Amino acid sequence: MAGSEVLFTSKGDGLQPYSKLEKLARAVCYIETPSIDLERGHQEIRRGSGFYCKLTLNGSVLYGLITNNHVLKSQDACKNGNATFLYEGPGTGVKVQLRPEKLFRTHPKPLDYTFVGISHDDIAEKIPDLQPIEMETEPEPAEGDQIIIFQHPRGRPKEFSNNKILGVKKPLVRYQADTEKGSSGSPVVKTTGLKLIAVHQEGSTQLGYNTGTLCNEILMHLRTETLNYRGGSRNFLKGGGLYAVDVTFITNGAPPANRANRSQDESNRSAPTDEVLEELSQDITSFWKDLGRKLKVPNKKIVEIQADNVQYPGVKEKAFQMLMAWKELRSDAATITELSRALKALGKNKTEMEHCSGSSFMDDTAI
């Protein structure tokens, strides 16, 4: 008698395409950044893991790299470091530049996360088929759920471990999947559905488990700058007592004392600088005329710029001149907000995030 085949998971998602697992693994990277050991007085290399990530904040789709705060603590650490993707063995790996000037959010323990911008030019040129791991709100994992962790322990080529969840105590999830120094910042993925649920943080041999920060808690903080446990309090348990976290936000890389006294809304209502438009022009060469129409630049002007190959010989220059025409002819409406809306209307969310939304999310939260 022929045997029957059985699906044992309740939703029938115990069988997953291998390509999905491979995509998750490819998004994981090895991170290294120089660090000064003040006690010993010499420079050392700080190592960790991380992953290319996609998430949505306030309607904007953002792309960047996720790791731990204790791996990349500051914008300077990001500028001096790099991420190596596809490091699978000797002689492999593709280095990608981090771009904290475009996007930077971080928070120390207990969340212990950093979300930093990444060079989209590097990704597009060097690893065009690299797909991000999406971080989105997921049902809370439960004790006994199986997980898998892709990582670069001690800077070695990519490895993975798997085990069961021991329990959840917000904002952390506990498990016994093996990790080592250098695994910090790795994605913790639930095997059923292959969904990202946490970012690996650290382990304790004394307590007998490893911990990761739940993605739902990271998203809550990114979206609202508050925490989703202990009644939403900004106080965290430590050693049985409470200690307060003082939150300082640094925008555009400037310390709070030197920051202009105006709101983000006021900033978005201002006109973009010529430097910002020149940088943007490099990324709109394939659709500059469409963008011009969305920005309500007169079609006659667009045709004029397109036809003039003497003053504007290259596509980038034509794109730049279109943006300058928009700024001049529509000075009352030529704002960052209007530019953002036009790019989103064309479905150019990555470009919008990099050139219009970056300053909205360059917040550095520190204790």
Secondary structure, DSSP 8 states (H G I E B T S, - for coil): --------STTS-SS--HHHHHHHHHTEEEEEEEEEETTTTEEEEEEEEEEEEEEEETTEEEEEEEE-TTTS-SHHHHHH-EEEES--STT--EEEEB-TTT-EEEE-TTT-EEEE-B-HHHHHHH-TT---EE--------TT-EEEEEE-GGG-S-EEEEEEEEEEETTEEEE-----TT-TT-EEEETTTTEEEEEEEEEETTTTEEEEEEHHHHHHHHHHSS-SSGGG-SEEEETTEEEE------BTTB-GGGS-S--HHHHHTS---HHHHHHHHTT-TTTHHHHHHHTT--HHHHHHHHH-TTT--SHHHHHHHHHHHHHHHTTTT--HHHHHHHHHHTT-HHHHIIIIIGGGG-EE---
